[in-house]
Amino acid sequence: MRKKLRFFIEPFQTFLRWESSSGILLLLCTVLAILLANSPLAASYEHILHTPIAVRVGDFRLELGLLHWINDGLMGVFFFAIGLEIKREFLYGELRTKSAALLPVTAALGGIIVPALLYTAINCGTPSAVGWGIPMATDIAFALGVMTMAARSAPLGLVVFLTALAIVDDLGAIIVIALFYTSALSFSWLFIGILALAAAFVLGRYDVRSMGAYLLAGGTAWLAFFHAGIHPTIAGVLLGIAIPIAEDPDDSLLHQLEHQLEPWSAYFIMPVFALANAGVAISFASFDLASPIFLGIFIGLCLGKPIGIAGSVFVLNKLFGAALPGSAPKAQIVSTGMLGGIGFTMSIFIASLAFDNAAMLAQAKISILFASIVSGILGTAAFRIARKHAPAKES
């Protein structure tokens, strides 16, 4: 019994430790990228990011710039880790039962739909309307990092709620990317990719432990999706979901892979992504507070996220008597919703898919950074105010 309990609790504790602490490194890489993009080294920084790198196997050759290898290749590993987390959460974690999943899933949906609607309302009829998916995302590392520092007294149930919410949020973003941020489809390549992933699921169904077999299936699916016009990181998510799981940690390929990949994801992949993507030249000319892109992202993240997340929780609590996560005061629920407005990694990722225009992409990145900083500050302040006005506990 103790071993099973350790299996349920240990992955969450490890995940929380890595994700919250990696937020500091992520922040440092973000600052470094901005400094590089606004320094005399800006031209060299851009040149390095667009340096072509070719992979050749026999007669096959694939050449992409470094930035594309990071966003398409390295992020595929990041999305693979997300796929592992999603499967574990739905099978054995906080989302394993309908009652446990109801609150974070509904809150995540509210935090996806409301910001998207607000952005669409502001950008409707403009070329920037395609960016409606940008304010949907919550950055797990930053959000948990800020909560860990700003709300040390927050109940564990509230931290678990934010973690589960962010994972469902990632799943929603993945679905949106797959359905709406794709180029013209090549059905022949898509068919090959589906066959490769089907093979991976068959391997998982029969509990095959050969990682080489999964790498072959996943690599084929990644390449096929790349040529099909679907973002290849989707192959990483689906491959993660195909990996077999077992209750015994020592006998679970999924648990072993997740344990091995999470530190790489938290301390290498995400910081490298930030270093490559957060570098944007900031000037008063580009920082247009009246821009529909800025207003849509800022209002979507800073206002839409807390309304969607906290509003969904309060509606379920009022209409169906659902318990507030961790029995937390309503003020802390609102504060958590504000931290959900820290979009950063996934928001920048979606922005890079949505905008081909360099000026629009730069405006989106600046808006994401600004909105994420404001959301973090507001969430921190709200938690401190809530703690200050909380009734004293009886001794």
TAGILIN-V714305 format. One record per residue. N is the residue number from 1. RES is the residue in one small letter. D_FIRST is the distance of its C-alpha to the first C-alpha in whole Angstrom. Layout:
((N:RES:D_FIRST) (N:RES:D_FIRST))
This chain:
((1:m:0) (2:r:4) (3:k:5) (4:k:5) (5:l:6) (6:r:9) (7:f:10) (8:f:11) (9:i:12) (10:e:14) (11:p:16) (12:f:18) (13:q:18) (14:t:20) (15:f:22) (16:l:23) (17:r:24) (18:w:26) (19:e:28) (20:s:29) (21:s:30) (22:s:32) (23:g:34) (24:i:36) (25:l:37) (26:l:38) (27:l:40) (28:l:42) (29:c:42) (30:t:44) (31:v:46) (32:l:47) (33:a:48) (34:i:50) (35:l:52) (36:l:53) (37:a:54) (38:n:56) (39:s:58) (40:p:60) (41:l:57) (42:a:57) (43:a:59) (44:s:57) (45:y:54) (46:e:55) (47:h:56) (48:i:53) (49:l:51) (50:h:53) (51:t:54) (52:p:53) (53:i:51) (54:a:51) (55:v:49) (56:r:51) (57:v:49) (58:g:52) (59:d:55) (60:f:52) (61:r:52) (62:l:50) (63:e:52) (64:l:50) (65:g:51) (66:l:48) (67:l:47) (68:h:47) (69:w:45) (70:i:42) (71:n:42) (72:d:42) (73:g:40) (74:l:38) (75:m:37) (76:g:36) (77:v:33) (78:f:32) (79:f:32) (80:f:30) (81:a:27) (82:i:28) (83:g:27) (84:l:24) (85:e:23) (86:i:24) (87:k:22) (88:r:19) (89:e:19) (90:f:20) (91:l:18) (92:y:15) (93:g:16) (94:e:18) (95:l:20) (96:r:18) (97:t:19) (98:k:23) (99:s:23) (100:a:21) (101:a:23) (102:l:27) (103:l:27) (104:p:27) (105:v:28) (106:t:31) (107:a:32) (108:a:32) (109:l:35) (110:g:37) (111:g:37) (112:i:38) (113:i:40) (114:v:42) (115:p:43) (116:a:44) (117:l:46) (118:l:48) (119:y:48) (120:t:50) (121:a:52) (122:i:54) (123:n:54) (124:c:55) (125:g:58) (126:t:58) (127:p:57) (128:s:54) (129:a:52) (130:v:51) (131:g:48) (132:w:47) (133:g:43) (134:i:43) (135:p:42) (136:m:39) (137:a:37) (138:t:35) (139:d:34) (140:i:30) (141:a:31) (142:f:34) (143:a:33) (144:l:29) (145:g:32) (146:v:34) (147:m:31) (148:t:30) (149:m:33) (150:a:35) (151:a:32) (152:r:30) (153:s:29) (154:a:28) (155:p:25) (156:l:22) (157:g:22) (158:l:26) (159:v:25) (160:v:22) (161:f:25) (162:l:27) (163:t:25) (164:a:24) (165:l:28) (166:a:29) (167:i:27) (168:v:28) (169:d:32) (170:d:32) (171:l:31) (172:g:34) (173:a:36) (174:i:35) (175:i:37) (176:v:40) (177:i:40) (178:a:40) (179:l:42) (180:f:45) (181:y:45) (182:t:46) (183:s:50) (184:a:52) (185:l:50) (186:s:50) (187:f:49) (188:s:49) (189:w:47) (190:l:45) (191:f:44) (192:i:44) (193:g:41) (194:i:39) (195:l:40) (196:a:38) (197:l:35) (198:a:35) (199:a:35) (200:a:32) (201:f:30) (202:v:31) (203:l:29) (204:g:26) (205:r:26) (206:y:26) (207:d:24) (208:v:26) (209:r:25) (210:s:29) (211:m:29) (212:g:33) (213:a:33) (214:y:32) (215:l:34) (216:l:37) (217:a:36) (218:g:35) (219:g:38) (220:t:40) (221:a:39) (222:w:40) (223:l:43) (224:a:44) (225:f:43) (226:f:45) (227:h:48) (228:a:47) (229:g:47) (230:i:44) (231:h:42) (232:p:40) (233:t:37) (234:i:36) (235:a:36) (236:g:33) (237:v:31) (238:l:31) (239:l:30) (240:g:27) (241:i:26) (242:a:27) (243:i:25) (244:p:22) (245:i:18) (246:a:15) (247:e:11) (248:d:11) (249:p:13) (250:d:15) (251:d:16) (252:s:17) (253:l:21) (254:l:21) (255:h:18) (256:q:20) (257:l:23) (258:e:22) (259:h:21) (260:q:25) (261:l:27) (262:e:26) (263:p:28) (264:w:31) (265:s:31) (266:a:31) (267:y:33) (268:f:35) (269:i:36) (270:m:36) (271:p:38) (272:v:40) (273:f:40) (274:a:42) (275:l:44) (276:a:46) (277:n:46) (278:a:46) (279:g:49) (280:v:52) (281:a:55) (282:i:56) (283:s:59) (284:f:60) (285:a:62) (286:s:59) (287:f:57) (288:d:58) (289:l:57) (290:a:58) (291:s:57) (292:p:55) (293:i:53) (294:f:52) (295:l:52) (296:g:50) (297:i:47) (298:f:48) (299:i:48) (300:g:45) (301:l:42) (302:c:43) (303:l:44) (304:g:43) (305:k:39) (306:p:39) (307:i:40) (308:g:38) (309:i:35) (310:a:36) (311:g:38) (312:s:35) (313:v:33) (314:f:35) (315:v:37) (316:l:33) (317:n:33) (318:k:36) (319:l:36) (320:f:33) (321:g:31) (322:a:29) (323:a:27) (324:l:28) (325:p:26) (326:g:24) (327:s:27) (328:a:29) (329:p:33) (330:k:35) (331:a:37) (332:q:34) (333:i:33) (334:v:37) (335:s:36) (336:t:33) (337:g:35) (338:m:38) (339:l:36) (340:g:35) (341:g:39) (342:i:38) (343:g:39) (344:f:40) (345:t:38) (346:m:38) (347:s:41) (348:i:43) (349:f:42) (350:i:43) (351:a:46) (352:s:47) (353:l:46) (354:a:48) (355:f:51) (356:d:54) (357:n:56) (358:a:56) (359:a:57) (360:m:55) (361:l:52) (362:a:53) (363:q:53) (364:a:50) (365:k:48) (366:i:50) (367:s:49) (368:i:45) (369:l:45) (370:f:47) (371:a:45) (372:s:42) (373:i:43) (374:v:45) (375:s:41) (376:g:40) (377:i:42) (378:l:42) (379:g:38) (380:t:38) (381:a:41) (382:a:40) (383:f:37) (384:r:39) (385:i:41) (386:a:38) (387:r:37) (388:k:40) (389:h:41) (390:a:37) (391:p:38) (392:a:37) (393:k:34) (394:e:35) (395:s:34))
